[in-house]
Amino acid sequence: MHKRTLLHALAGLAAVALAPPVMAQTGTAVEVWKDPDCGCCKDWVAHLQASGFSVKVNDTGNDDARARLGIPAALGSCHTAQVGGYAIEGHVPARDIRRLLKEKPEAIGLAVPGMPVGSPGMDSPLYGGRKDAYQVLMVLADGNTRIFNAYAASPSSPSKKENS
C-alpha cells in the first residue's frame, strides 16, 4: 500500500513537472493602444493572438502611450504596445517580441518605424505578396537604437526591382 501511494505521488509530480508553463497556456499579456479604425493595427493584433499572446486592445491613446513608455516620436507607427515591461512600437513580428522577452536586454523596447509593407499587419492580400525590407530596432534607454533584427525584401518588391 505504501509503495502504491508513493508511485501515485511520483506520477503526480512528474505530470506537474512535464506540463507546459501556465504562461504558455494563458498567453503572454500584451496591451495595445491604437486607432479604432486602423485595419493594419487589427491585423497586427490578430498576428499576436495567432502567435499565442493574450492581447488587451485600447482604441485610443497611441501617442500618449508612446510618450509614456519612452519611444521617441521619430520611431512612431500606428500602434504602441507594452509587454513584459517593454514598449513595442509598430509592426514588430511576434518572434522578435518572444526573443526580447527571452533575452531581457537593458532596453526600452522594440520599434518598427513607419508601416513597412510585408511586416505583420501590413501583409494582407491587398499588397499582392509584396514585402519590403525593414529593420526591427531595439530602443535603448538613451533613445538611441541598434538593429535587433532585419528582414529582406521579397524578390517581387518594387524597391528590389528598382535596384536591379
ABEGO torsion letter per residue (X at the ends): XAAAAAAAAAAAAAAAAABBBAAAAAEBBBBBBBBAABAAAAAAAAAAAAAGBBBBBBABGAAAAAAAAGBBAAABBABBBBBGGBBBBEBBBAAAAAAAAAAGBBBAEBBBBEBBBGBBGAABAAAGGBBBBBBBBBBBAAGBBBBABBBBBBAABAAAAAAX
